[in-house]
Amino acid sequence: MNAPPSTSEDRQLTVDALRRAVPGLVPEDLDDLADADPLRERLELDSLDFLAFAETLAATARVRIDETDYPDLATLGSCVAFLHRRRASTP
């Protein structure tokens, strides 16, 4: 039986997905990102950047992310919580 996902793994998946989806991001922007910072505003993501991030995160974490889930991806903290719930419920 596999161990349940950890929030540190979910955080790393989120940050990695941001780095891959939006290659122009400055590493310090991600290092200084607080859990409550709104991703789109703080990282200046336009709608295409955000879509690329959501698709990359879904592929990397091997979870389904629907458009109705996008509000759960608003901040780093909400992304981590979303992934933790979704990965824990995925067999």
N, C-alpha and C positions, 0 to 999 in steps of 0.2 A: 504494500500500500504506500502511495506517495504521501510525503509530508504536506500539510496545508501551506499555501503560499504565505510569505511573510510580508509585512508592510514595507520593509526595507527593499525587498525584491520588487515590489510594486512601484516604489519610488524610483528605483533604478530603471525599470522598464519605461516609466513615464519620461524621465529625463533623457534616456537614450532615444526614445521615439521623437522627442522634440529636436534633438540634435540631428537625427537623420532626416526628418521631414522638413526642417527649416535650416538648411546649411549655413545661412548667413548670420545665425545667432552668435553672439559673442559669448564665449564660455563663462565669463564672469557674470553675465546676465543670468545664466542658469544656476551658477554657484550661489548667487545672492538671492535667489527666488525663495520667498517665504511661502508657507503653506496657504496663507489667505490671499496672496497676491492674485488678482485676476490675470490669467494667462494672456488673453487677447490684448488687453491694455498694456500690461507690464512688458510684454515681449513684442508689442506692436504687430500682432498677427492679423493679417487680413483674412477674409473668409476662405480663400484658397489655401493659405497656410494652415488654418485651423482644420480644414477638411483633410489636408495631407497628414497633419498630426494625428487626427482621429483614425484614419486608415492605417497609418504606420503603427500606431499603438495597438489597434485590433490585430494586425498581422503579427506583431512582435509578441504580444501577450497571448495570442491564440484564443481570443474571445471575440464574440460578436458585439459590435457597437453600432447601434441604430441611431438615426437622426434624433429620435426621441430621448436618447441618452446624452446628447450634447450638453444639456445644462449640468450634468454630473461631471463634466470635464472643464468646468469653469476655472478652477484653481488647482494648484499642485496638490493640495490636501484633498480636494474632492475627487481628483483623478485617482489618487492612491486609494481612497476609500472605495470608489467605484470598482477599481481593478480588484481590490481585496475581496469584495463581495462577489463579483462576477467570477473570479478565478476559483474561489472557494466553492461556488455552486456548480462549476463545470466539472463533469466527470473526467 
